[in-house]
């Protein structure tokens, strides 16, 4: 335990990563770093993640639906449920297959989720998708 504390002190005081605020007093350094962090975070929210949010329209002879319907995977299409014995389970909402059958000719359906890639790939690899 003491060796970890000594290692932390050595790393914290002697192996600092230099940046543009090193010449300022410590309190001013922290304020400027915090301001820069929030400014960068705000800019990340404002700017889109990529120049194109949707793919290009399909070329002939394929049919391009006139509208795009964006649906959230978790809590809209699937219901997550957790129990001590099984862990996380995702249950498909009733009528989802019928909903997709009815909407597929009319809309381009885009499914959005905030789930991690491992969970998302497991869920969307089934026959529904």
Beta strands, then each sheet from edge to edge (+ up, - down):
strand 1: 67-72
strand 2: 78-83
strand 3: 87-92
strand 4: 107-112
sheet 1: 1+ 4+
sheet 2: 2+ 3-
end
